[in-house]
Amino acid sequence: MAYVIGVDVGGTFTDAVLDDGDGLVVAGKAPSTPPDYSQGVMDVLGVLADQLGQSLDDMLAATHHIAHGTTSSLNALVMNKVPDVGFLTTKGHRDSIYIMNVEGRYLGRSPEQLQNVMAQSKSHGLVHKRHALEVTERIDRDGRVVVALDEDEVRVAVRSLLDQGITAIAVSLLWSFRNPAHEQRIREIVQEIDPTVFVALSSEVSPRIREFARNATTIMSTQIGPGLRDYLGELEGQLREHRLSGPLLVMQSNGGAVAAAEAPGNAISTVGSVLTGGVVGSVSLGRQLGHENIIATDAGGTTFLVGLIVDGEPVRSSTTIINHHPINVPTLEVHAIGAGGGAIAWLDAGGNLQIGPHSAQAVPGPACYGQGGTEPTNTDANLVLGILPERGLLGGRKALDVQLAREAIRTRIAEPLGLSIEDAAAAIFAVQNAQTGDLLRKTVVEAGHDPRSFIVYAFGGSGPSHCGLYAQEIGVSRVVVPLGQVASAFSAYGLASSDIVLAKELSDPAAMPLDPARVEENFKILEEQVRGQLDRQGLTFASVQIEREIDMRYTMQLAEVATPLPEGSLTSTEIAAAGETFENRYAELYGKDSGFREAGIQAITYRVRGTGVLPFSPELPELAVADSPDASAARVGVRKVCLDGRRGFVDTDIYDYAGLRAGHVVRGPAVIEVPTTTVVVPHDTTGEIDRLGNLTITVDQA
């Protein structure tokens, strides 16, 4: 027997799922422990061990691997809580990171913000100018050395940075993606001067064309690399002390994991690690349930996340945006807003009710936690409305105080708006559902899809309380709440389900028709890099899958579209077919007849994605089948619950999930209590338990 464990470190709770590959799946939840998140990881592993009736050491000794995801790196970048780093670049090109091209004014901004030109600024500087230094060197677009690297100048620059207390240096030289020799020599010089300095090279982190994005990606990776290295080193040390023999893996933004020892070298690839866990889990569960078009929604304590799965595959992107900077990271496309259970309700200057993006997080937490929080949150509103049980969360282990929740809502929301506490709580609940519904609409409709052809998957600690309502906001009639053994730890289940996924890129701009030999050589280089890195993961794979793609565009355009190419030798025929595929995908994304073939097509960046398929993946165990649809045996009582401010508080059946079996039907309004979450079955909907213990909520057709 060998266990696989997924650990999801969130801003409020740390979740874990264990699978033994033979039908046993157990889940656990423990409070996150900022700033030392490793303690929360060890705590939740202890919860799993207790459920198994084993010691922590015995459980870890029998563990094949642990897949770990964390939001700490992303949070550090978003909140700019990162250490100062140095930056070395080609003479004459330092200011590109401050000029930010035109992109610095529009990336990551809403249409409303774009219209307010006077309020726009490029104030998100990544490094202080005194820490951004230039060195003499020049490599041309073909990779030829035009001006040799001035090594003495490099030494002076490095010593200047070290004298200012810098311990990490990002190196991004012009055209280094065509020839990395000068960057590699700079790293050697830095290590000669001080081998403890952390160095990141753009030719390894982001070997793509376009100076600004490459610089920003390399700098951000350098900002979080040392912290990630120290955190993972400390965590792995603790795990080894408790007899973990298998590898510790870290989830990446691309939906796959990588060995912890290799993650800091390309730290930027881990910034979306937790965000993708739920999407990966949804793909795995979708295969078991036969669902191919899925809207994956994850509402935890801090954030609300949405990812899209189309025809069984997650939607991917080659870039993401952090603080108005374009970041070159292949990623599963996940949209996020600050609207989790701990999102704070507040009134803006016009007296309008807003939810988030600020969160009460784990400390102090919502007011009802009794840990010193005084601001009202979604969780406080749900408690006042009767959705959450007054005995508390986690089966009563996390006490809740309804009077503290009422007081927070009264002073901050109800009295300023002239509402009763109950009406104010109902307003918070309604705004939360509207905000999350808006994000679903943006993710699905604005991408050109019809929501009616999708099914919503809803997970996370607070998602199941709202999913039946935010799904109706965009016209989706079916929602699956993954329950069974995973419940609110579904993202951790996704981490445990993940394989090793590695991606390598290089930019080599050229116009179609492409030279097949040149295309083959580029892919050969990338495949060798991917296979070499797979060999270093310390795991035996059931199989290795290689995917190829080229980012293509119409000449002189900026919009690039990832276009797949087949494995094996390529001829002009396959390359021409790739051009047609690009045009079809372009039309799907931007509209029929929006392309302009007469402009020509360019290949910009080559990419190879290698997947090391692990020997086994978690499968959810099947539930006992009920004798009839009647679920009354699982009903544990009735309480007044408000799910709609217009209806007010109504008598609502309360069910204990432990008493439900496959085939049981629950008619709304109802609340199903699970140890790690609470599920709302709204008015005019029906919930049915499936063979895996999941609840499917369906809008009554009448």
Protein Blocks (a to p, Z undefined) as FASTA:
>chain_A
ZZdddddddfkbccddddehiopacddddddddfblmlmmmmmmmmmmmmnopafklmmm
mpfbdcdddfklmmmmmnopacdddddddehilmmmmnnpmmlmmgopafklmmmmmlgc
cfbcfbdfklpccddddddfkopafbdcdfklmmmmmmmmmmnopabdcdddehklmomk
lmmmmmmmmmmmommbccddfklmmmcghjklmmmmmmmmmmmmmmmmmmmmmmmmmmmm
nopabdcddddfkopacdfklmmmmmmlmmmmmmmmmmmmmmmmmmmnopabdcdddddf
kbccddddeehiacddfbdceehiacdddddddddddfbfklccdddfkopacehjbdfk
jbnbjfklonopabdcfklmmmmnomacfkbgehhlaccdfklmmmmmmmmmmmmnopaf
klmmmmmmmmmmmmmmmmmmmmmmmnopafklpccddedjklmmmmmmmmmmnopabdcd
dekjnmmmmmmmmmmmpccdddddddddddddddfklmmmmmmmmmmmmmmmmmmnopac
fbdcdddddddddehiabdcdddddedjddfklmmmmmmmmmmmmmmmnoghkacfknop
adfbdcdddddddfbdcddddddddfbfblklmpgbdcdddfbfklopaddddddfklpc
ehiacddddddddfkbccdddehiacdddfkopacddddfZZ
